[in-house]
Amino acid sequence: MYSFKEIHQAYLECRKSKRNSLNAIKFEVNLMDNLWEIYESVNTFKYQPKRYIYFLTSSPKLREVFASDFRDRVVHHLLVKDLEPIFEPLFIYDSYSCRKKKGTHLAISRLKRFVQNKDYPYYLQLDIKSFFLSIHKNILFEKIRTATSLRAKEKLQGILYLSNKIIFDDPTKNYLFKGNYRQLANFPTHKTLFHAPKNRGLVIGNLTSQFFANVYMNDFDNFVKRKLKVKYYLRYVDDMVLLGRSQGQLVQWKNEIESYLRTFLKLELRELFFLKSSKEGIDFLGYVVKPSHTLVRQRVVNNFKYKKAQFLDTCFKNGTCSLEDALKFKEINASFYGHAKHADSFALMQKYQIENWIRNKNE
């Protein structure tokens, strides 16, 4: 089903973002043996995901993470590479998460164009309650099975085998916790896979989970565009924005969306939603988009200010600043610049002296 060359290429793709992690380094120590193990296990239908590392993170908000082993991340890349050409032609243009040549900045650029149409002065912003925890595994697998059966004759057996293994794997049965056990006692039950109903919920953060989210929502996207005929609609994971001519039209669409999600995907919208004039600004993906201009979201600015204050406190008050600390903050500064430059942020850049850092980034 899978050649050794394909597995090696999946490894190369995987290591791009994980090259310096301890897990990746351990994998590379015995690289050929580890790649051969993947080759044999997937081609003899003996592949089993390894133990997860389980921990809690508070950035940007408190959530649990089940981190897959590097070897399993290679398999995720192997599978997604085969699923992409099957599903990409089926996806609508305006879904932006986990897709090549898409992403947050293109989504914001597109939204800027949307809100400049004065004939559509109102917006509706919705997101799904506990999205990844609520994904119904049987529904997801059936969507993959149906699409691949029609479009992937050669790789059908391998795709369905790996999809089944990854989707129905239960990380709560095989994990190692790293962190403070006291945090677990206070963690909300509705945010954890440990309390998810049987065959519900995907691991947050895996490449496959992000891609599966688009697969799961694809029929819904087409329902919004083809059946409801919403001209200005875009989605990033479970966060969606619709523009309409009137608030009444948007309310009607919201009711039909709720019904579709509940009936066909077993999902519920969050109770909190926004139905306003676009002139008030749409808070989306770290920006506030208005017809006349775009701002960086205040939470993003505050987070940068906090990290900068921490850095300055360490370096100039305690006198313990290391080269590693300085380089780390330089990366934080560059990241903030990369985000802010897509907004109307000249004054913001001047205030925090971002230009000087960027000008000297190679020094």
N, C-alpha and C positions, 0 to 999 in steps of 0.2 A: 504493500500500500504506500509506504513512505520510503524514499531512498535515503541513504546516508547523507547525500549532498543536501537534501531538503532539511534534514535535521540539523546539519551543521549551519545552514543558512538561518534557520530559526534561532539557533544559539547566538549567532552574530547579531541578529536583531535584538535579542533579549538583553545582551550584555551592554548595549549602547547606553542604557540608563542605570545599569546595575554593576558596572565594571569594577568599582572600588568597594562594593559591599563584601563583607566577610563570607557570605554564602556563595557569591560568585567566585571569589578567590579560591575557596575550597573546591568548587566544581572544576576550576581550571587546572588545579594541581594534577588531577587525573583526567584530563579533558577527554582523550580518546576513549578511555574505558567508560566514562560517564555517557558520552554520546552513543557509544555502542549499546550500552544498557537501554537507553531510550529507544534506539533502533529495534532492538530485539523485543522489548516489552510491547511497543505499539503494534508491531507487525505480527506478533503471536497472540495478541489479545490478552496480554497478561499485565498491562499497565495498571498501576494503582497509585493514586496521589500519596505523597509522603506527609509526614506530620507537619501541621501548621505551627507558626509562632503566633500566639495570641497576646494582644496588649490593648490598652486603651490610649487614645490620643485626644487632646483637647484643642487641636488646631485643624480647622478654624472653630469647630465645636466638638463637644464630647461625643465620641463614638468609639465603637470597638473595631479592631482590625484583626483579621486572620491572615497573616502573611504566608503565602505559599513558598515552598522550597524553590530554589533557583532552577532545579531540574524540572519541576512542574511548570515553571514560568516558560521554559523553553518549549514544552508541549503546548502551552497556551498559544504561543506565537505560531507554532506549527498548524494548529487548528484554525486560528483566525485567518491565516494566509489562504486557506482553502475556502473559508466561508465568505471572505470579502468579495471575490468576483461573482459569487452567487447572489448575495444580498444587495450589493451596491446599486445595481440597476433597478432594484425594487424600492430603495429608500428615496424619500422626497429630497429635494435640494436643500430645504431649510431645516434639516436636523444637523447639529454641529458637533456633537460629542463623539470622540473616538472614531474619527473619520479622517482619512488623508486629505490634506489641503483644506481642512475645515478648522474648527477650534473656536475659542472664545472671541478672539479679535475679529475674525470674519463675521461671527454672529453679531457683534456690536456694530460693525460697519454696515451690515445688512439692516439692522434695526434702525440705525440713523436714517437710512433711506426711507424706511417705512414711515417713520414719524413725520417726515417732511411733506407727506401727502396730506394736504389740508382737508381733503374729503373724508379722511378717516381720523377724526380728532380724539377718539376715545380708545382706551386699551383695557384689556382684561388679562391679568397675570395669575396663573394657577400653578400649583405643584401638587405632587402626589404624596399622600401620607405614607411614611415609612416605605418608600418605593422599593429599594433592594430587598428589604425584609419581607415584602408582600408579593414578590414575583412568584407565580405559580409554576413550579418546575414542569409539571405535565403539559401545561399549555405551551410553555417555552419549547420543550422538546418536540412537541407536535408541529409547531411552526417550522422548526429546523428540518424535521423529517419530511414535511410536505414540500418545502422549497428545494431541498437537496435531491429528493426523489425525482423531481422534474428536470433538474439542471446539473446534476453531478453524477453521471453514470459511472465514471472510472473510479472516483474516490468515495463513492457513496458509503461503502461498508466502513471505511476508516473514519470518515467524518461522523457518521452516526455513532460509532463505537466510542470515539473520544468525547463527543458531545454528551453522550449518556454518562460516561465516567465522571466528567467534570461537573455537569449539572446536578447529578444526584449524589455526589459525594457530600458527606455530612462532616464539616470541620469540627463540630462540637464533640465528635467521637474520637478525634485524634489530634491533640494539640498540646503545646507546651506554653504555659502562661509565663510572661515576663512583665513584672511590674509590682505594684502595691496591691496586695489582696484586699486592703481596706477600701480601695476604690470600687471594687466589684460589688460590695455590699450596698453602695449608694447608686449603682448604675441602674437607670430606668429599665424595667422589664420589657417595655414596648420597643426598645432600641437594640435588643440583643437577639441573636440567632438561637440562643439557648431556650427562649420562650416562643420561638416561631412555630406555627403549626407544622405538622408533618408535610414534607415535600413543598415547603414554602421557604423562600429566601435564598439569596446569593451572597457570596463573599464580596464585600466592598473592596475595590482597589485592583482586583485582578483584571488583566487585559480582556479575558473572556467575559467577565461580568459586565464590563463596560460595553463590549460589542453585543452581548446578549440583550442588554437593555434596549439597543436600537432594534434588534430583531423583535423583541417583545412588543415594542411600541410602533412598529412599522405599519401594521394594519390600521392602528388608531390614527397615525399621521395621515394616511391616505383617506380615512374616513373624514377627517377635518377638512382636507383639501378638496376631495372629490365629491363627497356627499353634502357636507355643510357648505362647501364652496367658499371657504375663508381665504380671501386673497392674501392677506398679510398675517401669516402665522409662522412662528419659528419655535424650535424646541432644543434645549440643551439638557440631556439626561431626562429628568422629570420636571424641569422648570420650563414653562411654556408661556408665550405671549401672543395674544391675538389683538389685532386692531379692527375697529368697526366704525360704521358711520354714525351709530347711536348706541347709547347705553342699553336700550331695550333689545337691540339686536344681539349685543354681547351677552346679556342675561339669557336669552333664548339659546344661544350656542353653549353657554355654560351648562344649562339643564340637559341638553342632548349629550354633551361630553360626559357628564356625570353618569348618565344612563348607560352609555357605551362602555365606559371603563368598568362599571360595576357588573354589567352583563357578560361581557366578552373577556375581560382581563382580570376580574376579581380584585379590582383596585378601587381605592377611595381617594377623592380629593381632600387635601387639607382644608380645614374649616376656614383658615385665614386665606383670603384672596384679595386682589386689588382690582377695582373697577373705577377708573378715573379718567380725567382729561390728560392727554399726552403732554400738555404744557406743564403739568406738575412734575414730570420726570418719571421715567421708568427705571427702577432700581433692579439691574440685571447684570449678573456675572461680574460684579465688582465695579460697575459704572452706574451713573445716573444719566440716562439718555433723554434729552429734550429736543424739540424741533430745531431750536436755535444753536444748541451747543451740548457738549458731553462733559461730565465731570467724573473724577475718580470718587468712588464711594467712600464715605467718611470712615467706615470701619477699616478699609484698606489703609487709609492715611494714618489712622490711629494705631494700627498694628505696626506700621513702619516707624512711627514716632516712638513707640514703646521699645522696639528693638534697637533703635538708635540711642535712646536714653540708656538702655542697658549697656551698650557698647561704650559709650562715653563714661559712664559711671565706673566700669571696669578699668578702662585705660587711664583715666586722668585722676580718679579719686583714690583708687587702690594701688595704682601703679603696677598692675599685674597683666597688662595687655601683651599678648603674644602675637607672633606673626600669623599664627593660625587664626586667632580671633580677628585680626585685621582683615585677612583674606576672606573670612566668612562673612564679615559685615560688608565687604566690597561686593560679594555676591548678592547679599540682601539688597544693597543699594542699586545694583544693576538690574535686579528683578523688579524693583519698584519703578525704576526708570522705564523698563520694558513695558510695564503695565500702564504707567501714566502717559507715555508718549502717544497712546491711542486716544487720549482725551484732550480737551482744550485746557492744558495744564501749564502754560508758560509761567504764570505767577506761582504755582505750586512748586515747579522746578527751581525757580529763583529762591523761594523761601527756604527750601531745604538744601540748596547748593548742589543739586544733582548734577548739573552740567560739568562742574569741576571734577567730580568723581569719574564721570563717563569719559571726559577728555583724557584723563590720566590712567585709564583702565589697563593699559599695556605697560605701564611703568613698573 
